[in-house]
Amino acid sequence: MKNIYVFVFSLFLFNGSAKNTEQLASSAYQNAQSPAITGENDLIGYWNYTVANAPYEYSKGVLIISESENKFSVTVNLNNGTLNGEEVTVEGNQINFKVYVEGTVASVTLTVTGDTISGSSISQDGTLAIEGKRGVMPE
């Protein structure tokens, strides 16, 4: 009778270990399949972007995010001029800033995932979606 208890107990332990091994393997697979976590340094760069439903002159451009002495700055280059981001804040892979467009403030929130950037701009005219891809800074 004692041998049966040892056998059942051993079977219970083995089964528990197998489940833990399965869970660990599954977790490792999911982590390998997930995109890498990005951070503040991944924001820095030259971004070609488009804004859905924006007036033509503001519908596409280049966003330049830079960092100097632990302070981030944003420049928005459009066909008809340049806008400077104000009140720039960064947390992880997300950047928030404000730009003044024809006297109206627009609050922008963008998130970087790999080589893409996306988010929105909110102003008195509503919310507009922004999407972009990492570009190469011209020389």
Secondary structure as GFF3:
##gff-version 3
##sequence-region A 1 139
A	DSSP	alpha_helix	2	33	.	.	.	ID=ss1
A	DSSP	alpha_helix	40	43	.	.	.	ID=ss2
A	DSSP	beta_strand	45	51	.	.	.	ID=ss3
A	DSSP	three_ten_helix	56	58	.	.	.	ID=ss4
A	DSSP	beta_strand	60	68	.	.	.	ID=ss5
A	DSSP	beta_strand	71	78	.	.	.	ID=ss6
A	DSSP	beta_strand	81	84	.	.	.	ID=ss7
A	DSSP	beta_strand	86	91	.	.	.	ID=ss8
A	DSSP	beta_strand	94	101	.	.	.	ID=ss9
A	DSSP	beta_strand	104	113	.	.	.	ID=ss10
A	DSSP	beta_strand	116	123	.	.	.	ID=ss11
A	DSSP	beta_strand	126	134	.	.	.	ID=ss12
###
